[in-house]
């Protein structure tokens, strides 16, 4: 009877413990995880940790690893990895410049010029000399003149039909969508679907003035409710506006003493802006265009190609996506996969492609729900255990080297550069960060000093402390994972 009572007592105690398994050598990690979980800021929050040994195909440690939580930008791990599988490392997005009608002996095109979008996130990007608007338009102008066109008795038409007409996911928050990081995507993207607004706070009192935009001549009305704050306070401006209305409302603060302080806003209808600015560029360079730009939803079969413009290869785009957590790049990849596999670039079709990958690789998707490619949606849900299972599966595939090379290296690059400043040089940790209001998360790979590959995921939702404080607490967990 005493043995039975002792057994029942032991069983009851075990049932009251948190969902946690401890493998040999993980006591120090478990102590830190519990210290974080029991912090006063975590009373109403969730913490989930999972570590797998990829080399030995074993689970090393779990704490609440079954919890379905908001991953933030960890979602980009799925998008970019499935992109490597679906599109290939050397894939390039293509934008086509073409015309219909005929060119007479005077060089007048009696027809239209078409800009046919291919979902390229780098078209007109300000980040690279070869993709910036001036370089892009100059190349197009050169090839138009080479084709014998001196003026256009018609329009500049733009075709963005490779993607649907929903640049944003329905669940994205209104406070995000006017800002550059939630600019959404089009079948014809331009200048990363964002623009710069410059504020002059030098010798001003109370309110700065808008001193310009880049690109300029966008036809956007910028409403200014921004105030001047103290020196070195940085960009604290929130921009409001929807994706098709040419009005942006700016609220918040910029630092004092600046003559041209930049903030970034989402560009309304980037496909139309691309066509309008190109038509203006042609006119400024003595190629007259007689009519206004026009959106088209279908094209004649007998178009003549002027130029096919190709993006950088996919592995470059995927790496930049993960290193800098670029939402717009991720959504272009997501929707293009939907176009490639199902004939139309949409959030629903992108989700189908990612879920097809999960099912083909026999991953258990319980607790997993992914609706976009970037993680901006708070409807995205994932478990720490599933993240490790996914990373394990990818590590055994031909895409692994390219995918792992796209991740930020802790202490060296991207959003992981300042995550663990004291990580020993003998340990290599590559990861993706995930951050939004009330969300702090990390997932990736560790090559240990023993030469073993680990996958890991650490997710916290709903904490009451600052992001900086939570970053420090989760860093303590990551250090212990690195020591395994």
Secondary structure by P-SEA (a helix, b strand, c coil): caaaaaaaaaaaaaaacccccccccaaaaaaaaaaaaaccccccbbbbbbbbcccccccccccccccccccccaaaaaaaaaaaaaccccbbbbbbbbccccccccccccbbbbbcccccccccccccccccaaaaaaaaaaaaaaaccccccccbbbbccccccccccccccccccccccccccccccccccbbbbbbbcccccccccccccccccccbbbbbccccccccccccbbbbbcccccbbbbbccccccccbbbbbbbbcaaaaaaaaaaaaaaaaacccccccbbbbccccccccccbbbbcccaaaaaaaaaaaccaaaaaaaaaaaaaaccccccaaaaaaaaaaaaaaaccccccccccccccccccbbbbaaaaaaaaaaaaaccaaaaaaaaccccccccccccccccccccbbbbbbbbbccccccccccccccccbbbbbbbbbccccccaaaaaaaaaaaaaaaaac
